[in-house]
Amino acid sequence: MAYERIILDIETTNLLEPMIDFTKRPLALKPDAKLWCIAVKCIDTNNSFVMIPPEILEEIEQGKYQDTPEIEEEYSKITVVPLTKDRLDKMFSNIVKTFIGHNVIKFDLPALKLFGLLDYHIGYPYYEELNNSFKTETTINGKEIDICDTLVLSKLLNADRFGGHSLKNFGKNNGLEKMEFEKFDSFSKHMVVYCLRDVNVNHDAYNVLIDEKGDYEGWDKPYTMEAKLADLVLKQELFGFEYDLELSAKNKVELDKLLEDRYNTVTPNIPPKPLNIGEAKQWTPPKVKFSKSSNSISSHMKKFLEKIGAEYNPFTNKYTFEGKEYDLYYDGPVKETLPASIKDLAHLKGYLISLGWVPSQWNIRDLTRDSKKKIISKDKFLATVDRYVEDTFEGPFKELRLKELELNLKKTTPEKLKEFLIGQYNDKRIKPIRVPTTPPFRVGATKDLCPNLEALAQNGTIPFVKDMVEYFTYTHRRNSISGGIDEETGEPSKGFESYIREDGRVSTPVDSNSTNTSRMSHKNICNIPRASSLYGDKMRSLFMCGSDYIQYGMDFSSLTSSEL
């Protein structure tokens, strides 16, 4: 039974981190964490089998875990063997030279280690000129073994791979697709079939990637580097960062006071907001105001007066609202404006534009995709276009939006704007249709204040700009701590406190080589403001290194540009 290359996949109750008891040192799994099965395919013999815990195999023999006829048939074709540590030991000690899997460095290997089934080490790249002393061998149970993580290799070979790096995407492109399955909290034969299918899909992905890699040996060292980096960032994530919950509570109290002060300073400077069509309808009396049958006001009119808090005088057939008297048969809105608020960004930005602000940048939206950047149906696209056209012609950004779209202000009607946008849609190959939405106060990668807005603040044209920007900055800081909706971007955030673990630390996950420029991207905890920015020192102080340690921070200036 001599085979050198195996592809392996495991199924467990959950992802890695939710299974871990972080109160234990060293880290251990929670009691309810279960390893359901391990699927293995031997590339060199084209054989495959699935390892299942002996106690589950016994239950299967007793007639438990019956499934659909289709699944039962597929399961009957699978070679099933007991899952034991001894079996894994023999496989890796005597047979395996290359171990292949998708995301094995950040899931399968650490999970198997925590389940007590194997030990492993991901080696460092060796540089002869440095004569480095780091351990460069990659080993499983002490034996040197090549580990090919196809997720790491896919990102390395083509960081901007069309459709992404998931097995699901490889399956779509290669003709053997992943099965749909989501129930991992208990064992099932369906799960076993699903797991073995993943191994076969992974085999196809491996073949594609090996063809892409070719015979060029220059990929070897970068792969070793990326594999080790994936290993290190996982350890970083699981170790976590100590979080100062006491300071977090103090910061929130302080930020609430700062927000209140800025709100009260800015709001009086903003004029009342004119009603849009929808708002005007809410303040307009119903058509039927009087009931002849009862010789009194109609039920609809009565509800309207109650809703707005108006006082009706049946003797004069008039009502009083906010100090003004209206005839019962008045048909217009009883309000023309609403009180100003710094939170009404469309009105605020429109007012700033009327004072002379010329935005230097625009937020852009793709009308063909939803908030999760997934392509929407044509019907949803048409509805999205209708809303955008209506918002453009009713809102304060009409002139500037049309200018950004390079359309004639005088000649462009709502119908022509709609026609223009729909004309860019192609059913056969949907391309992005990007349109300007709102101008941001902060621009660029560093999120500096819009220079044109800053100039108006400095020359005294808009003296409240500083307080206004501080309000939104403090809002962002507050939301970063405990979550909320960013008032400028509209994006939700969970907040640092939602990521605090049982051990009082926060995980700091990183997706290495995840961007189209091969850079890392952070998850959960990211974009901590620099210490020199507004309230930045208080935000940085939330993250502690613990006693007997000193925390350093560093950054590179324009690193990507320098590399290019």
C-alpha positions in Angstrom: 0.0 0.0 0.0 2.6 2.5 -1.1 1.3 5.9 -2.0 3.0 9.2 -1.6 0.5 11.9 -2.1 -2.8 12.2 -0.2 -5.6 14.7 -0.2 -7.4 15.0 3.2 -10.4 16.8 4.5 -12.1 16.7 7.9 -15.6 17.5 9.2 -16.2 18.9 12.7 -19.0 20.5 14.6 -17.8 24.0 13.9 -15.1 26.3 12.6 -11.8 26.3 14.6 -12.2 29.2 17.0 -15.8 28.5 18.2 -14.6 25.0 19.2 -11.8 26.2 21.4 -12.0 26.8 25.2 -9.8 29.9 25.5 -9.7 29.7 29.3 -7.4 26.7 29.1 -3.6 26.9 28.8 -2.5 25.4 26.6 -5.6 25.8 24.5 -8.0 22.9 24.4 -11.3 22.1 22.7 -14.7 22.5 24.3 -16.4 19.3 25.5 -19.0 19.5 22.7 -16.4 19.7 19.9 -16.5 16.6 17.8 -14.5 15.3 14.8 -17.0 13.4 12.7 -14.9 12.0 9.9 -11.7 12.3 7.8 -11.8 11.7 4.0 -8.6 10.7 2.3 -7.8 10.2 -1.4 -4.5 8.6 -2.5 -3.6 10.4 -5.7 -1.0 7.8 -6.8 -3.4 4.8 -6.4 -6.6 6.7 -7.1 -8.1 5.1 -4.0 -10.1 6.8 -1.4 -11.6 6.0 2.0 -13.2 7.7 5.0 -12.3 7.4 8.6 -15.1 7.5 11.1 -14.9 7.2 14.9 -15.4 3.6 16.1 -18.3 4.5 18.3 -20.2 6.1 15.4 -19.4 3.1 13.2 -21.0 0.9 15.8 -24.1 3.0 15.9 -24.3 2.8 12.0 -24.2 -1.0 12.3 -27.1 -0.8 14.7 -29.2 1.0 12.1 -28.7 4.5 13.3 -28.2 7.5 10.9 -30.5 6.3 8.1 -30.6 8.8 5.2 -32.3 9.3 1.9 -32.0 6.5 -0.7 -29.7 8.6 -2.9 -27.3 9.2 0.1 -27.5 5.6 1.2 -26.5 4.5 -2.3 -23.6 6.9 -2.4 -22.5 6.0 1.1 -22.5 2.3 0.3 -19.8 2.9 -2.4 -17.4 4.4 0.1 -14.7 2.5 1.9 -15.1 3.2 5.6 -12.5 2.4 8.2 -12.3 3.2 12.0 -10.7 6.6 12.8 -7.9 6.0 15.3 -4.7 7.8 16.2 -2.7 4.7 15.5 -4.1 4.5 11.9 -3.1 8.2 11.3 0.3 7.6 12.8 1.0 4.7 10.5 -0.3 6.6 7.4 1.9 9.6 8.0 5.0 7.6 9.3 5.2 5.0 6.6 3.3 6.1 3.5 2.7 9.8 3.0 5.3 12.1 1.5 3.0 14.9 0.3 -0.1 16.0 2.2 -2.6 18.1 0.3 -5.7 20.0 1.4 -7.6 23.3 1.1 -6.9 25.6 4.1 -5.3 22.7 6.0 -2.7 25.1 7.6 -5.4 27.2 9.3 -8.0 24.5 9.9 -7.5 20.8 9.4 -4.0 20.6 10.9 -4.6 22.7 14.0 -8.0 20.9 14.5 -6.4 17.5 14.3 -3.7 18.6 16.7 -6.3 19.8 19.2 -8.2 16.5 18.9 -4.9 14.9 19.9 -4.5 12.9 16.7 -1.2 14.4 15.3 1.5 17.0 15.8 3.0 19.2 13.1 5.4 22.0 12.3 5.3 24.4 9.3 8.9 25.2 8.3 10.4 28.6 7.6 11.9 29.4 4.2 15.7 28.8 4.2 18.0 31.6 3.0 21.6 30.4 2.5 22.9 33.9 2.5 21.4 34.5 6.0 22.4 31.1 7.4 19.2 31.2 9.4 18.8 29.1 12.4 15.0 28.7 12.1 13.6 25.2 11.7 13.0 24.9 7.9 11.6 21.4 7.8 7.9 20.9 7.6 6.9 17.9 9.6 4.0 15.8 10.7 4.6 13.7 13.8 8.3 14.5 13.5 8.6 13.1 9.9 9.5 15.6 7.1 6.5 15.9 4.8 5.6 18.3 2.1 2.3 20.1 2.9 0.5 21.6 -0.1 -2.2 23.9 1.0 -4.1 24.6 -2.2 -5.7 27.7 -0.7 -2.3 29.2 -0.1 -1.0 28.1 -3.5 -4.0 29.5 -5.3 -3.6 32.9 -3.8 0.2 32.8 -4.5 -0.2 31.9 -8.2 -3.1 34.3 -8.9 -4.0 36.6 -6.1 -6.9 38.1 -8.2 -8.3 34.8 -9.4 -11.7 35.2 -11.0 -14.4 34.0 -8.7 -12.1 33.7 -5.7 -10.1 30.9 -4.2 -12.8 28.7 -2.7 -13.3 25.0 -3.5 -16.8 26.0 -4.6 -15.3 28.3 -7.3 -12.8 25.6 -8.4 -15.7 23.1 -8.6 -17.8 25.4 -10.8 -14.9 25.9 -13.2 -13.7 22.3 -13.3 -17.1 20.5 -13.7 -17.3 18.7 -10.4 -19.1 20.9 -8.0 -19.3 20.9 -4.2 -22.4 19.5 -2.6 -24.7 21.7 -0.6 -24.5 20.8 3.1 -24.8 22.9 6.3 -25.8 20.7 9.2 -22.5 20.0 11.1 -23.9 19.8 14.7 -24.5 16.0 14.4 -23.2 13.1 12.4 -24.9 12.0 9.2 -24.0 9.8 6.2 -24.8 12.9 4.0 -21.8 14.6 5.7 -19.6 11.7 4.9 -20.6 11.8 1.2 -20.1 15.6 1.3 -16.6 15.3 2.8 -15.4 12.8 0.2 -16.9 15.0 -2.6 -14.8 17.9 -1.2 -11.7 15.8 -1.5 -12.4 15.0 -5.1 -13.1 18.7 -5.9 -9.8 19.5 -4.1 -8.1 16.9 -6.3 -9.2 18.8 -9.5 -8.2 22.1 -8.0 -4.7 20.6 -7.1 -4.3 19.5 -10.7 -5.2 22.9 -12.0 -2.8 24.7 -9.7 0.1 22.3 -10.4 -0.4 23.0 -14.1 -0.3 26.7 -13.4 2.8 26.3 -11.3 4.6 24.3 -14.0 8.2 23.4 -13.6 9.3 26.8 -12.4 11.1 26.3 -9.2 11.0 30.0 -8.4 7.5 29.4 -6.8 8.9 27.1 -4.1 10.4 29.7 -1.7 7.5 32.1 -2.0 5.1 29.3 -1.3 7.1 28.2 1.8 7.0 31.8 3.0 3.3 32.2 2.5 2.6 28.8 4.1 4.6 29.8 7.2 2.9 33.2 7.3 -0.5 31.5 7.3 0.7 29.4 10.2 2.0 32.4 12.1 -1.1 34.6 11.7 -3.2 31.7 12.9 -1.1 31.5 16.1 -1.5 35.3 16.4 -5.2 35.0 16.1 -5.6 32.2 18.6 -3.2 33.9 21.1 -5.3 37.1 20.8 -4.7 40.6 22.3 -5.4 41.7 25.8 -8.3 44.2 25.8 -8.8 46.8 28.5 -12.6 46.5 29.2 -12.5 49.1 32.1 -10.9 51.7 29.8 -13.4 50.7 27.1 -16.3 51.7 29.5 -14.7 55.0 30.4 -14.0 55.8 26.8 -17.7 55.3 25.9 -18.8 57.7 28.7 -16.3 60.3 27.6 -17.3 59.9 23.9 -21.0 60.3 24.7 -20.2 63.7 26.3 -18.0 64.8 23.4 -20.7 63.8 20.9 -23.4 65.7 22.9 -21.2 68.8 22.9 -20.5 68.7 19.2 -24.2 68.0 18.4 -25.4 71.0 20.3 -22.7 73.2 18.7 -23.4 72.2 15.1 -27.1 71.6 14.9 -28.2 75.3 15.5 -26.1 76.2 12.5 -28.0 74.0 10.1 -31.2 75.4 8.5 -34.5 73.4 8.7 -34.8 70.7 6.2 -37.4 71.1 3.4 -39.8 68.2 3.1 -39.3 65.7 0.3 -42.4 64.2 -1.5 -42.7 61.3 0.9 -42.3 63.4 4.0 -44.8 66.0 2.7 -47.4 63.2 2.3 -47.1 62.4 6.0 -48.0 66.0 6.9 -50.8 66.4 4.4 -54.4 65.9 5.5 -56.5 63.0 3.9 -58.7 63.8 1.0 -61.9 62.9 2.8 -62.1 65.3 5.7 -65.8 65.4 6.7 -68.4 62.7 7.0 -71.9 63.9 5.9 -73.5 60.8 7.4 -72.3 61.6 10.9 -72.1 65.4 10.4 -68.6 65.4 11.8 -65.0 65.1 10.7 -64.1 61.8 9.0 -62.3 59.0 10.9 -59.3 59.5 8.6 -59.1 63.2 9.4 -59.6 62.4 13.1 -56.6 60.0 13.1 -54.5 62.6 11.2 -55.2 65.3 13.7 -54.4 62.9 16.6 -51.2 61.8 14.9 -49.8 65.4 14.5 -51.2 66.6 17.8 -53.5 69.3 16.4 -56.6 70.7 18.2 -59.9 70.8 16.3 -62.6 73.3 16.9 -66.0 71.9 15.6 -67.6 75.3 15.9 -65.3 77.0 13.5 -64.3 73.9 11.5 -60.7 74.8 11.9 -57.7 73.2 13.7 -54.6 74.6 15.3 -51.1 73.1 14.8 -47.9 74.5 16.1 -49.5 77.9 16.7 -51.0 78.2 13.2 -54.7 77.9 12.4 -55.9 75.8 9.4 -59.2 75.6 7.7 -60.7 72.0 7.8 -60.6 71.8 4.0 -56.9 72.9 3.7 -55.2 70.4 1.2 -51.6 71.3 1.6 -49.0 70.0 4.1 -49.1 71.5 7.5 -45.3 71.4 7.6 -42.9 72.7 5.1 -39.7 71.9 6.9 -38.4 69.5 9.6 -35.9 70.4 12.4 -32.3 70.2 11.3 -30.1 67.4 12.6 -26.4 66.7 12.1 -27.5 63.1 11.6 -29.4 64.0 8.4 -26.3 63.7 6.2 -28.0 64.3 2.9 -29.4 67.6 4.1 -26.2 68.6 5.8 -24.0 67.9 2.8 -26.5 69.7 0.6 -26.4 72.7 2.8 -22.6 72.7 2.8 -22.6 72.5 -1.0 -24.9 75.6 -1.1 -22.3 77.4 1.0 -19.6 76.7 -1.5 -18.3 73.3 -0.8 -17.1 71.5 -4.0 -16.6 67.8 -3.0 -13.2 66.4 -4.2 -14.4 62.8 -4.1 -17.7 60.8 -4.3 -18.9 57.6 -2.8 -19.5 55.2 -5.7 -22.2 52.5 -6.0 -22.5 49.7 -8.5 -26.2 49.5 -9.4 -25.8 45.8 -10.6 -24.8 44.5 -7.1 -26.3 44.4 -3.6 -24.6 45.5 -0.4 -22.7 42.2 -0.2 -21.3 42.8 -3.8 -23.4 40.0 -5.3 -24.9 40.5 -8.7 -28.7 41.2 -8.5 -31.5 40.1 -10.9 -32.6 42.4 -13.7 -35.9 43.1 -11.9 -34.0 44.2 -8.8 -31.6 46.2 -11.0 -34.5 48.1 -12.6 -36.0 48.9 -9.2 -32.6 50.1 -8.0 -32.3 52.4 -11.0 -35.8 53.8 -10.3 -34.8 54.6 -6.7 -31.5 56.2 -7.8 -33.2 58.4 -10.3 -35.9 59.5 -7.8 -33.2 60.2 -5.2 -31.2 62.2 -7.6 -33.9 64.5 -8.7 -35.4 64.9 -5.3 -32.2 65.2 -3.3 -29.6 67.9 -3.0 -27.0 66.3 -5.2 -28.8 66.4 -8.6 -26.5 68.9 -10.3 -23.3 67.4 -9.0 -24.3 63.8 -9.7 -25.3 64.6 -13.3 -21.9 66.5 -13.7 -20.1 63.4 -12.4 -22.0 61.3 -14.9 -21.1 63.8 -17.6 -24.7 64.5 -18.4 -26.3 67.8 -19.4 -28.0 69.4 -16.5 -30.6 71.3 -18.5 -31.4 68.5 -20.9 -31.4 65.5 -18.6 -34.9 64.5 -17.3 -35.6 61.6 -14.9 -36.7 59.6 -17.9 -33.5 60.3 -19.8 -31.3 59.5 -16.7 -33.2 56.2 -16.4 -32.7 55.5 -20.1 -29.0 56.3 -19.8 -28.4 53.9 -16.9 -30.5 51.0 -18.3 -28.7 51.4 -21.6 -25.5 50.2 -20.0 -27.0 46.9 -18.9 -26.1 43.7 -20.7 -28.0 40.6 -19.9 -25.3 38.2 -21.3 -22.4 39.7 -19.5 -23.2 42.0 -16.5 -20.6 44.7 -16.1 -20.4 47.2 -13.2 -22.6 50.3 -13.7 -21.0 52.7 -11.2 -22.8 55.9 -10.2 -21.9 58.7 -7.7 -24.0 58.7 -4.5 -22.9 61.1 -1.8 -19.7 63.1 -1.2 -17.6 62.0 1.8 -16.2 64.4 4.3 -13.0 62.4 4.6 -11.2 61.3 1.5 -8.3 59.2 0.4 -6.7 56.1 2.0 -5.7 58.2 5.0 -9.3 59.6 5.4 -8.1 63.2 5.7 -10.7 66.0 5.7 -11.8 66.9 2.2 -9.3 69.8 1.3 -12.0 71.9 -0.2 -14.1 71.6 3.0 -11.0 72.3 5.1 -10.3 75.5 3.1 -13.9 76.7 3.8 -13.4 76.1 7.5 -10.1 77.9 7.6 -11.3 81.0 5.8 -14.3 81.3 8.1 -17.0 80.5 5.4 -18.2 77.5 7.4 -16.9 78.0 11.0 -18.7 74.9 12.4 -16.9 72.4 10.1 -14.3 71.5 12.7 -17.0 70.5 15.3 -19.0 68.7 12.6 -16.0 66.6 11.5 -15.1 65.9 15.1 -18.7 64.7 15.7 -18.4 62.1 13.0 -14.9 61.1 14.1 -16.2 60.6 17.7 -19.2 58.6 16.3 -16.8 56.3 14.5 -14.7 55.8 17.6 -17.8 55.1 19.7 -19.1 52.5 17.1 -15.6 50.9 16.9 -15.9 50.1 20.6 -19.4 48.9 21.0 -20.8 48.6 17.4 -23.4 50.6 15.6 -24.1 52.2 12.2 -21.5 54.7 10.9 -23.5 57.8 10.2 -21.4 58.9 7.3 -20.9 55.6 5.5 -24.0 53.8 6.7 -21.9 50.7 7.2 -22.6 48.6 10.3 -19.8 47.6 12.7 -19.9 45.0 15.5 -17.4 46.8 17.7 -14.3 45.6 19.6 -16.3 44.5 22.7 -18.3 41.9 20.7 -15.1 40.0 20.0 -14.0 39.6 23.6 -13.4 36.0 24.4 -13.8 34.0 27.6 -10.2 34.8 28.5 -10.7 38.5 28.2 -8.7 38.7 25.0 -9.8 39.5 21.4 -8.8 37.4 18.4 -7.0 39.3 15.7 -7.6 37.2 12.5 -5.7 38.0 9.3 -6.2 36.7 5.8 -2.8 36.6 4.4 -2.2 37.2 0.6 -5.9 38.1 0.3 -6.0 41.2 -1.9 -5.4 41.5 -5.6 -2.0 43.1 -4.8 -1.1 40.1 -2.5 -1.4 42.1 0.7 -3.0 40.9 3.9 -6.4 42.0 5.0 -7.5 42.1 8.6 -10.8 40.8 10.0 -12.8 42.0 13.1 -10.2 44.2 14.6 -8.8 46.6 12.0 -8.1 50.2 11.1 -7.3 51.3 14.7 -6.7 55.0 14.4 -3.1 56.2 14.7 -2.1 57.6 18.1 -1.7 61.1 16.7 -5.3 61.3 15.3 -8.3 62.6 17.1 -8.9 60.3 20.1 -6.4 57.9 18.6 -4.3 57.4 21.7 -7.4 56.4 23.8 -8.3 53.9 21.1 -4.9 52.4 20.9 -4.7 52.1 24.7 -7.6 49.6 24.6 -5.1 47.0 23.4 -2.5 45.9 25.9 0.5 43.6 25.7 0.4 42.5 29.4 2.8 43.0 32.2 6.5 42.6 31.6 6.1 43.4 27.9 6.5 46.6 25.9 4.3 47.2 22.9 5.8 48.7 19.7 3.9 50.0 16.7 5.4 50.5 13.2 4.3 51.2 9.7 5.8 51.6 6.2 5.1 54.6 4.1 3.8 53.9 0.6 5.1 50.4 0.7 3.1 49.0 -2.2 4.1 52.0 -4.4 7.8 51.4 -3.5 7.6 47.8 -4.4 5.9 48.5 -7.7 
